[in-house]
Amino acid sequence: MTPYPYEIVDVFTTAALAGNALAVVPDARGLDAETMQRVAREFNLSETAFVFPPARSENAARVRIFTPTMEMRFAGHPTIGTSFVLRRRGIVPNAAVRFVLEEGIGDVPMRVEPGEPETIWLTTPPISFGASFSRAACATALGLDMHDLLDIEPQLATAGNPTIYIAVRDPAAVDRAWIDLAGVRALHGGTPSADCIFVFAPTPTGAYSRMFAPEHGVVEDPATGSATGPLAAYMMRHGLIHRRDGTRFTSEQGTKMQRRSLLHVHVRGEDGALGIDVGGSSVHVASGELLLPIAGSSLRPWLAPVTLSSPYVTLEPSDPRDVS
């Protein structure tokens, strides 16, 4: 049996046992995709992250992300939580304020905002919009009445994980929502779909949100960083938040399921033309060791600090407001 250390951290929170729990295997060499999928099913969290050496030495690490049923090209809370673990273990130097993770979707730039606790930011991959959906059909899929929805057309948007955004009138309507699989399939002509369902209400501080992804093996997700950048783009498109450079807001998610998460958003450039950054804090909760029957595996340490001369890593102190 080969030992594989792991850590469990809570992401998008400053308190243990809140936010979105994440398991991280910080040295996953020797694990194939099937084994990683089985490990993710064993943890049975929204996602489990596995860390490998980067393909390019100037980057910090390569990260593969699995839900209990499938591998993800990109996911927000594993990206931020894994960054927290890499810094905690010294793989990314504590002095580094910028670095890059390699994921299925490509390079994901990261930035650290110092503080107590520190905030780690990711830059959302390119966002695109897709099909629009009937408000009536979306209300049925969520077990809501038509009058619960804002007069805004629900629409699919993605930064790697296709998600249908549905705006409702108030947080009480968000809390009443519950996914109806037959109703969701009706949105797609009666066929199953892996699209996530994101329901939210505008609030004075941003949004109050929930996200359902039953086809991903996640009935409800306490915090969805990959959906929050597109949420910002959708809200700007419909005049629910300012479109100007420097706009900031917070999406509160997971509260209904007693895992309150706070996802911070910073819009860079008009309409996010320079990027939409999503950030949050993390808390270490547990450490342990997986014992896996991996023949011939070696745990020789590759996890040396990132090359300090790399143009992808910045060590100089930065203004916390600077997320360019």
Secondary structure, 3 states (H helix, E strand, C coil): CEEEEEEEEEECCCCCCCCEEEEEECCCCCCCHHHHHHHHHHHCCCEEEEEECCCCCCCCEEEEEECCCCEECCCHHHHHHHHHHHHHCCCCCCCCCEEEEEECCEEEEEEEECCCCCEEEEECCCCEEEEECCHHHHHHHCCCCHHHECCCCCEEEECCCCEEEEEECCHHHHHHCCCCHHHHHHHCCCCCCCCEEEEEEEECCEEEEEEEEHHHCEEEECCCHHHHHHHHHHHHHCCCCCCCCCCEEEEEECCCCCCCEEEEEEEECHHHCCEEEEEECEEEEEEEEEEECCCCCCCCCCCCCCCCCCCCCECCCCCCCCCC
